[in-house]
Amino acid sequence: MARIVSLGSALQDIYLIDHDDLAPTTIGSDAIFGNVLVGSKVDIDSLSYEVGGGGINSAITFSRHGHEAIFIGNIAHDSAGEAILRVLDREEIDNSYVNFVTKKCTGTSVILLDSKGGERTILTYRGASETFDNFNEKDLELIQPDWLYVTTLRGDMDTLLRFFVKAKELGAKIMFNPGVKELAQKEKLIGLLEDVDILNVNKSEASKIVPGVLLTELMYHLNQYVPTVIITDGPMGGIAGKKDTGEIYRFGIYEDSRIKDATGAGDAFGSGFLAHYTSGHSFRQSLIFASANSTSVVRKIGANRGILTGTEELHPMPIQKLQ
């Protein structure tokens, strides 16, 4: 069992689910949310209250896998914050380092979900998860983590640097899944990568950091900065390389199944890999579990209801070791 800190956002997710009124409308090459008239009143089929955010989703994966999961994030003293605390308690996640923000409400997303096609439109109020400069890296001294798992901090490179430096001082390893606002600061991001042990990005994100078109090119260039790199490519699977052992795997998807709700799929993949890997499984086995975890999540409504425990019997999937 490892002690893993999840650093990131916490949100309440409110789903409005319908089979026809929320369907997208195609205009040229784009699809827009267009079947609801302004000023109209629309009856929907169902409503679901969930919790999400990268920090929460990953912490749930680690805890269900049997690790000691600690969440560091921001919420407020309101009903949404209480809902998040209830989930942390239910999932046996340490919430001792949660910060309570007084001038903003807990972050909330309203997700308009077309149950027929699985398409969604997300309206997000970041609230307490808008900024992270109140995070205190000295919390890591009390926690003494084995791993620091970090999702986007919305471009707060100073806070990321503080936590990365402190983690390395304490001998902790770092897995990083940067977001759009980190990727927009390429030079600072590359500077941070020297402390990262595992980098998880998709193909488009990888191309914003290093040159290359093919997955193999992107992985090779990223491996110059980070010893272990995982690049996903949607329904095409992805590629993963471990520089110290020379292992490179090209993998497909775990199952081609109907997507009920894609929210949290990326979080499930990244945290699923780390949860399995730190449990002593091989690089290859951990990639398979990551894909299975992501597949399980998209089959259910909510970003984390489908998260696996690591005890499931997994079937084979397309995965090839490259020379």
N, C-alpha and C positions, 0 to 999 in steps of 0.2 A: 504494500500500500504506500502511495506517495502523498505528500502534502502539497496541494496545488492551489495557488491563488488565481482566481479569475478577476481580471481587472477590466471593467467596461460598464456598459449602460444597463439600466433596469427600466422596463416599461410595462404598463398595463396595456394589453391588446384587447380591444373591443371589436368583435367580428359582427358585421351585418351580412347575413347570408341569404341569397335568393337565387332562384334558378332561371329567371328571365330578365327582370328589371335591371340587374347589374351587369348584364352582358356587354362586352365592348362593341363599339361601332367602328368599322373600318373606313378610313378616309385616306385614299391614296395608299401609301406604304405604311401608314401609321394606324394604330388602333387606339381609340379614345373611349373614355367612359361617357357614353352618350345616349342612353335610353331613359334617362330621367329628366323630365322637363323642369326648368326653373320655376319655383313656386308651387310645384305639385306635391301631393302627399302620397307616398309610396308604401304599400304594405310589403314587408319582407317575410321570408319563410321562418327564419330562426335567428337567434342572438346567442353569442358565446363570449364569456369573459375569460380571458387567458392572461398570462404574464409572459414577457419576453425580454428582448435586449441581449446583446452578445455576451455580457458578463453573466447574466442569469442562465441563459441556455447552456453555456459551457460548464458552469458550476453544477448544473443538474446532471450533465453527462458524467462528470467526474465522480459525483456522489453516488449515482446509481451503479457505477462501476466498482464501488467499494473504496474509493480514495477519500482522503480527508480534504474536503472542498471548502475553501474560504472565499467569500465574495466581498470585493471592495467596490463600492459604487455609491451613487447618490439617490436618495428618495426624499420625500417630504412627509410630514405628519398629516396625511390625508387618507381617504378611503383606498386610493390606488396604492399608496405606500403600504397600507395595512395588508392589502391583497398580496403584495410581493413578499412581505415578511411571513405571511402564512405559508406561502409556497416554500420559502427558504426553510422554515421549520419542518414542514411536511417532508421535504427532500433531505433533511438532516445536513443542511449546509450552514457553516459557521457564519453568523451575521454580526459578529462582534465589531467588525470594522466598517459597517455601513455608516455613511455620513448622512445626517439629516439636514436638508437645506430649508431655510426659513422663508426665503423671499420668492420661491417658485413652487409650483405644484409638481408632483411626481410625473415623469414623462408618460405620455399616453398616445397610443396609436388607434385610430379607427380604421379597420380593414374592411373594405367593400369587396366581398367575395362572391364571384359567380360560381355557384355550386355545380352548374352544368359543365362549364368548360375549365374550371379551376383558375381562371384569371382573377387578378386582384388589383385593387387600387388602394394605396395606403396613405392616409392623412396622419401626419405625426406632429405632435407637440412635444418637443424634447424636454422642456421644463428643467427639472433637476439634473437631467442627463445632457444638458446643453454644454456645460463646461465641467472641467475636471481639475482645475488648478488648486482646489481645496484638498485634493488627495495628499496624504502624507506618506512619503516613502519610508519613514521610520517605522511604520506599521510592520514592514517586512522584518525588522529586527526582532519584534515580538513573535511573529509567526514562524520565522525560520523555514521558509518553504523549500521544497525540492524543485518545484517548477513555478514559473510565472507565465500564465497564459493571458495574452493581451489581444483584445479586439480593438476596434477603432476608438480613439479618444477625440474624434472630430478635429484632428489636426493639431492637437496640443502637444507639440514636439518637446517642449520644455518638461512637461510632466512625464512624458514617455522616457526622456533621457534620465530624469531623476530616478525613476523606478528601475530602469535598465542598469544603471550604474550601481545602485544599491543591491539589486539582485545578484550582480556579479561579485560584489564585495562579500556577499554572504555565501557564495558558492552555488547559488540557484541557477538553473537553466531556464531559457526563455523560448517560448513559442509565440510567434507573432503573426496576426492576420490583419494587416493594415487596411484602412478604408480609403474612400475617395479623397478626403482632405489630407491624409498623410501622403498619398500618392502624388498630390499636387505640389508637394514640397520635396522634390526628388533629391536634391543635394543633402538636405537634412535627414531624409529617410535612409539614404545610403550610409550616412554617418552612423545611424542607429544600428544598421544591420551587422556591424562588427561585433555586437554583443549578443546577437540572436543565434540560437542553436537550431531552430526549425522555423522556416518561413513557409506560410501557406497562402497562396494567391491564386487567382484564376488567370487564364491566358491573357485576357485584356489587361489586367493589372500588371502582370509580369512585363508586358511590352512597354508599359509606362516607366519601368525602372531600368531595364537593360535593352539593348538592341536585339533584334531577332524576330523571325516570323514563325519558324517551326518550334514545336515544344522542346525538342532536343537542344536547339540553339538557346532558347530562353533559359532552360535549366542549366546549361553549361555556364552561361554568363552569371546567373544568380549564385551558382555554386562557388564563384570566386569570392563572394561576400559571406555566404552562409553555408555551413557544412551540410545541412539537410534541407532540401527544397522539395515542396509539393506544389505542382501546378495543375489545377483542375480545368476542364474544358467542356463543361455542361454534359450533354448527352454523348459526347465523344470520349468521356472518361477523363484521362489525364496522364501525367508523368511524374515520377518521383525519383530523386537521386540522393544518395548518401555518400558524401565525398570520402569519408575515412575508410569505408569498406569497398567502395567502388560499385555498390549496388545501384542499379537503375531499373525501374519497373515502368512499363507502359500498361495502363489498366483501362478497362472499359467500365460500364456501369454495372451495379450489382443486379438489378432487375429492371426490365422495361415495363413499368407499371403506371397506371393512371395517377396523375398528380392531383391530390385533393386540395392541398395548400402548400405552396413552396416556401412559405415563411420559415426561416430557421434552418434551411437545408445546408447552407454553408457553415453555420456554427456547428451543426451536427457532424459534418465531415471532419472539420479541423479538431474539435474537442474529442470526437470519437477516436481519431488516430492517436492522440496523445494519451487518452485514457487507456487504450489497449496496449500501447507501446510501453508505458510506464508500469504496466502490470506484468511485464516480462515477455510479451509476445514479440515475434520477429517483425522486422520492417514490412515484409510482405503480408503477414497476417494482419498487421495493424491497418494497412491500406484497405484490405478486404473489409475489415470491421467498420472503418470509416465510411466506406461506400454503403454498407448495409445499414448503418445508423442513419445516414442521410436519406436513404430510400424509405426507411421506416417512418421518419419524421414527416415526409411529404404525403404520406398516406392518411394522415390525420389532421384535423383542424387544430391549429396552435403550433407554436414554434418548438415545443418540447414534449408534448404528450406522447409522441412516438419514440422517444429516446430509449435505446436498448440498455441492458445491464451488463453485457459482456458474457453472460452465461448461455446465451442462445446458441443453438447449433446452426452454423452458417453453411450454405451450399456454395459450391465453386462459382467463380465468376471469371470473366476474361482478364487475365493478368499475365504478362510476359516479361521475363527478365532479359534485358538487353545486354549485349556484349560491349 
